[in-house]
């Protein structure tokens, strides 16, 4: 794979829920090691868009190419892509009946066919990187929200993905826990990971993002570097949105 | 300390004394009344009748039994075994059928899920006693033995029940069975070895050829080594009925079918709700990690669904066991039926009822204890 090839390519993607048109001709190209923040009001289709990238949602028109593989009904293509794309959810979605360590080793053992000792060593390495190695033997229910989300990040990283998707990773957290998760994500960005992140954390976007995408009503309305987007928005819709979220902060 | 009615400890104490007093009083009244009535009617009490010869005709029995020679104790034991025979088979079959139907109802296949839904929504609304009459009546409409359906060699379906061929017992069969059990142990060891191999190398060795060889190959080798004795006992029509082979009576078949078909509807709903109770996020998170669907079901969804499924499942097992007492309505001789005849013949009503209660209490408590243990075993750790 060449470095010039985009990590993620969306070409005129359309999706409907029944009669509701949730993605309208969405085109987007994310380069290797690029960090993209997607923002927009609720119901703008940003979560649907990011979930289409690893086919948790199925698009109906257009093309999506991830890491050189086009997403189709073909199950082998899907397996290939899900192996290379990690995802972090708003509601953590840790497996409550498995320990933190088992949460992290399950996929490497069964999907990457990694020996158990190696998978555990890898998991401990990533748990150390998200600063909770001492919780390895506990269960998710025994951890705080912020800790659970950091475990979820470590769990995704244990598959050594090339691309990480974040779907509002801090929206379900108490304010004092948001920082610990954002710090983890900033640390990850510094390693050169390709990241697409749906978030309203504008501080994070300024610090980390190469590019900000603003979506509204299923469309990409405006995109650009964070400073340009936040300081001199071009469209009325982005101005309105920024006004609303800044008033909230 | 001053006694005050606003002191909760004093209130608790007073209430407890009153309640215990009422219970003791009621118990004393019942016992006293019973004893007086028994004396007035000159009825002897006690379990001495268990040793007397019973003149109860028994149609199907796992033990040898001769009316007017065998004792009431033996007749009641046969009743317990007959109840057990329908309860164990019923619980196993209802679980299998209910689980399949519950999963079918969640199937994306429109026809399959609709058929499962119609089955559940109609069958669970019909009283189980009516269903037993239905199945029994249906089996009675089968032709008489002379005109029996004969779908496979040695299999006969008639209004006398189902006749199946058996294999004449031989010592070699015993050793083949031992070899099969040894094979089961071997399969477990193979699984353990595969786990270790996977843990060490990451690759899970293919186990099904060795598993198959251990389960089937070993018993067959032992059987061949001992001369491969095989004599099939085929049922054949002699006069008005069949001889040879084994039979499933229409009463047992109707009772088992009715209880299984009825209870499976409830189990199907429990399984469906259990699987649906697992958050969609669990499927998504596992899918996003690249785990294949079968593995997600086995490792992620079912272990969590079981926690929701097990407690109501226990109730359904208890219901099935207790509903088996409806056997008396279609003439299957379970413990209630035989105890009923016993108390009619001996007049020992209190002892008879006590025996029935003791039997069901034992069965129910055993199921509860086992299921509670299992539930605690799979419980989630939180905090």
Interface residues (C-beta under 8 A of the other chain):
Chain A: X54 X56 X79 X82 X83 X85 X86 X87 X89 X91 X93 X94 X95 X96 X97 X106 X107 X109 X110 X111 X112 X113 X114 X115 X116 X117 X118 X119 X139 X141 X142 X152 X155 X156 X159
Chain B: X198 X199 X200 X201 X202 X203 X279 X281 X282 X284 X285 X286 X287 X288 X289 X290 X291 X292 X295 X299 X300 X303 X304 X380 X381 X382 X383
